[in-house]
Each structure stands twice: as C-alpha cells, then as structure tokens.
Amino acid sequence: MNYKKENGSCAEVEKSVGSFNVDILAEDMSGNSVVIENQLEKTDHDHLGKLVTYSANLEAKTAIWITSDPRQEHITAITWLNEYTPISFYLLKVEAIKIGESEPAPLFYKIVGPSEDSKDIGSEKAKLSERHYKRKEFWSLLLKKSKDKTSLFSSISPVTSNWIATGIGLTGLSLQYVITYDGGTVELYIDRGPGSEEINKKRFDYLYSKKHEIENNLKTELEWERLDNRRACRIKKKF
C-alpha cells in the first residue's frame, strides 16, 4: 500500500474493498473518508457503480470521480446522487496543459458538485415521492370500497394526483373524488372542453333547477358552483 500524509490528511492507494480496489482512499481535515476514482477516458457505468459501491462500504462522506470525458448521463447521475444521498459527490474533468516549455500539468474542472440547493431539492423530491406513494395507497383503498357502491370506478387505477375521475356516459360530465388540504369532495364536473362554456352553463342551470329534487333523493345538501369566471361548472359534496 502507498500512503501520503499532508496537512493532517492521508491517502491510501489501491485500498481493497472486497474483491475491488479503490484508486485512492483519502481523509478530509475532519478525518472523514474520501473515495477517489480515476478514469482517464470517457465515463462508463462500471466506474459509476464502483464509486457508489466504495462509498457505501467505506462509509465515505465524499466521493470524487476524475475523468477526461464526462458523459451527460453520468453528469445527471451524479446530480441525482447529490440530491438523494447524504454523500457529497464530485465529478471532475481533467485536462493536461503546458505553459511555454514547461512539463504538462493537470488542470481540473468541477463539472458537478454538491450544494445546499441540491440537498434541499432532494429533500423536497423525497417528500413529493412519499406524498405520491400515500396518495396511491389512499386511492387503492377508496377504489376498493367504491366498487361496493358503484361500477363507475371499476376500471380506474390509483394515481398520484389529488383527484381521480370517471365518465358517466355523457360527454363532458364526469364524477370525481378530490383530496383537499382540509378534507375531500365528491364532484360532478361539467366541462366539454374548449369552446363549451355556453353548453356547460346550460347544463348546470338545468340541474340547478332540479336542486331540491336532487338533494332530497341524495338526502344531503350540495354545493352548487356555476363558476361564472371559468369555462367549467361543478356540483360537489364536501367531507
């Protein structure tokens, strides 16, 4: 093994990790492990996998991938790793330069690195992913219960949005379940698409003329929203 020690930090070359060897295992000024993988050619999946494997097994706080030719898909991958993992990943491009008659020297460019913004973005994406999972789980349970009451939603699959809809056999009329920040609603949504404002309002007005009969049959009061400043209309029950 080759070791270097400078300014309180040290590096170990060709450190074994199982059947693999890390190009350089270093330490930062706080004594945390730093994995460095060198690739003096176009980046490939093999080296990306090694970088992640070494970082995980050695519990590194920082991982650095040095290459002469970073591919866009690997730039995207390192950006993603910075958003979703606690490790700080760097992708550096190296070039050889000469000044006058001097010997060639390496010049490093940072292509991708961690930032507070990237970690914040990752945190928000994780929250969004969890929210989507919970919504799909909720819709799965609700649709299962709904099948006991009506066949209208029997062909509908769970989604990640905050609403789910099905047609009722008439163009421009749909039934919707909607989740809101303070509860949920069941709605009859009236909208035939672009240019349909007049027919949408006529349909709403006809149903509104039957308001008492409809509410008596349903044994509940409804919220009637003509939405005069919008193309669509809706009739809903809030829970």
C-alpha positions in Angstrom: 0.0 0.0 0.0 1.1 3.6 -0.7 0.3 6.3 1.8 0.6 10.0 1.7 0.1 12.4 4.6 -0.2 16.2 4.1 -1.6 18.9 6.4 -3.1 16.3 8.7 -4.8 14.3 5.9 -3.7 11.0 4.5 -4.4 8.9 1.4 -4.2 5.1 0.7 -3.7 4.0 -2.9 -5.5 0.8 -4.2 -7.4 0.2 -1.0 -9.2 -3.2 -1.0 -13.0 -3.3 -0.8 -13.9 -7.0 -1.0 -12.6 -8.1 -4.4 -12.3 -4.5 -5.6 -9.6 -1.8 -5.1 -10.3 1.8 -4.6 -8.0 4.0 -6.6 -7.4 6.4 -3.7 -8.9 6.4 -0.2 -8.2 9.7 1.5 -9.3 11.6 4.5 -10.5 15.1 4.8 -9.4 17.5 7.6 -12.0 16.1 9.9 -10.9 12.5 9.4 -13.8 11.5 7.2 -13.2 9.0 4.4 -12.9 10.4 0.8 -13.1 8.0 -2.1 -11.4 9.0 -5.3 -11.9 7.1 -8.6 -9.8 7.9 -11.6 -10.8 7.3 -15.2 -8.7 8.9 -17.9 -11.2 8.1 -20.6 -15.0 8.5 -21.3 -17.1 7.8 -18.2 -18.9 4.5 -18.0 -21.4 2.6 -15.9 -18.7 0.3 -14.4 -16.8 3.2 -12.8 -20.0 4.8 -11.6 -21.0 1.6 -9.9 -17.6 1.3 -8.3 -17.8 4.8 -7.0 -21.1 4.1 -5.3 -20.0 0.7 -4.0 -16.8 2.0 -2.5 -18.5 5.0 -0.9 -21.2 2.8 0.7 -18.8 0.1 2.0 -16.2 2.6 3.3 -18.9 5.0 4.7 -17.3 7.9 2.8 -18.5 11.4 3.3 -17.1 12.5 0.0 -16.8 10.7 -3.4 -14.7 12.1 -6.3 -14.8 10.8 -9.9 -12.0 12.2 -12.0 -12.3 11.7 -15.8 -11.1 13.2 -19.1 -14.5 12.8 -20.8 -17.7 13.0 -18.7 -20.9 11.7 -20.4 -24.1 13.7 -19.9 -26.0 10.6 -18.4 -23.3 10.4 -15.7 -23.4 14.1 -15.0 -27.2 13.6 -14.5 -26.5 10.5 -12.3 -24.0 12.4 -10.0 -26.5 15.3 -9.7 -29.2 12.8 -8.7 -26.9 11.2 -6.1 -26.2 14.6 -4.6 -29.9 15.2 -4.3 -30.9 11.9 -2.8 -27.9 10.8 -0.7 -26.0 12.3 2.3 -22.7 11.8 0.5 -21.1 14.7 -1.3 -20.3 13.6 -4.9 -18.0 15.4 -7.3 -17.4 14.8 -11.0 -14.2 16.4 -12.1 -12.8 16.8 -15.6 -9.0 16.7 -16.0 -7.0 18.1 -18.9 -3.3 18.3 -19.5 -1.9 21.8 -20.1 1.5 23.3 -20.8 2.8 26.8 -20.3 5.6 27.6 -22.7 8.3 24.8 -22.4 7.0 23.5 -19.1 6.2 19.9 -18.4 2.5 19.0 -18.9 0.4 19.6 -15.7 -3.2 18.5 -14.8 -5.9 21.1 -14.8 -9.2 20.1 -13.1 -12.7 21.4 -13.8 -15.6 20.8 -11.5 -18.5 19.5 -13.7 -20.9 18.6 -10.8 -20.6 19.1 -7.1 -22.9 19.2 -4.0 -24.6 22.3 -2.8 -27.2 23.3 -0.2 -29.7 23.8 -3.1 -29.2 20.3 -4.4 -29.7 18.7 -0.9 -32.8 20.9 -0.5 -34.1 19.8 -3.9 -33.5 16.2 -3.0 -35.4 16.6 0.3 -38.3 18.1 -1.5 -38.3 15.4 -4.1 -38.3 12.8 -1.3 -41.3 14.4 0.3 -43.1 14.5 -3.0 -42.3 10.9 -3.6 -43.7 10.0 -0.2 -46.8 12.1 -0.8 -47.4 10.3 -4.2 -47.0 6.9 -2.5 -49.5 7.8 0.2 -52.0 9.1 -2.4 -51.8 5.9 -4.5 -52.3 3.9 -1.3 -55.3 6.0 -0.4 -56.8 5.7 -3.9 -56.3 2.0 -3.8 -58.3 1.7 -0.6 -61.0 4.1 -1.7 -61.5 2.5 -5.1 -61.9 -0.9 -3.4 -64.6 0.5 -1.2 -66.2 2.3 -4.2 -66.7 -0.9 -6.1 -69.2 -2.0 -3.4 -71.3 1.1 -4.2 -70.9 1.6 -8.0 -69.2 0.1 -11.0 -68.4 3.5 -12.5 -64.9 3.5 -11.0 -64.2 -0.2 -11.5 -61.8 0.3 -14.4 -60.0 3.2 -12.8 -56.4 2.7 -11.5 -54.9 4.5 -8.5 -52.9 7.7 -9.4 -50.5 10.1 -7.7 -52.6 13.3 -8.3 -55.0 14.7 -5.7 -58.1 13.8 -7.8 -59.4 10.8 -9.7 -62.3 10.8 -12.2 -64.5 8.6 -14.3 -67.1 9.3 -17.0 -70.8 8.7 -16.6 -71.7 8.0 -20.2 -72.4 11.6 -21.3 -69.6 13.7 -22.9 -68.4 16.5 -20.7 -69.8 15.0 -17.5 -67.5 13.3 -15.0 -67.6 12.1 -11.4 -64.5 13.0 -9.3 -63.1 12.2 -6.0 -60.9 15.1 -4.9 -58.5 15.4 -1.9 -58.0 18.9 -0.5 -55.8 20.3 2.3 -58.8 20.3 4.7 -60.7 17.2 3.6 -62.2 15.9 0.4 -65.0 16.2 -2.0 -67.1 14.2 -4.4 -68.0 16.2 -7.5 -70.0 16.2 -10.7 -67.7 18.1 -13.1 -69.2 19.7 -16.1 -66.8 20.6 -19.0 -67.0 19.6 -22.7 -63.6 21.2 -23.4 -62.5 24.3 -25.4 -65.4 26.5 -26.6 -68.0 24.7 -24.4 -68.7 27.5 -21.9 -72.3 28.1 -23.1 -73.3 24.4 -23.1 -71.6 23.9 -19.7 -73.6 26.7 -18.1 -76.9 25.5 -19.7 -76.3 22.0 -18.3 -75.5 23.4 -14.8 -78.6 25.7 -14.9 -80.9 22.7 -15.8 -79.5 20.7 -12.9 -79.8 23.6 -10.6 -83.5 23.9 -11.5 -83.8 20.4 -10.1 -81.8 21.2 -7.0 -84.4 20.4 -4.3 -85.4 17.1 -6.1 -81.7 16.0 -6.4 -80.8 16.9 -2.8 -84.0 15.2 -1.5 -83.0 12.0 -3.4 -79.5 12.1 -2.1 -80.6 13.1 1.4 -77.9 15.8 1.6 -77.2 19.4 0.7 -74.7 20.1 -2.1 -72.5 23.0 -3.1 -73.5 24.4 -6.5 -70.7 26.2 -8.2 -71.6 27.8 -11.6 -68.1 29.3 -11.8 -69.1 32.2 -14.0 -65.5 33.3 -14.4 -64.5 29.9 -15.7 -65.5 27.6 -18.5 -66.4 24.6 -16.4 -69.0 24.2 -13.6 -69.3 21.7 -10.7 -71.6 20.3 -8.1 -69.9 18.9 -5.1 -70.3 17.4 -1.6 -67.6 18.2 0.9 -66.5 15.7 3.6 
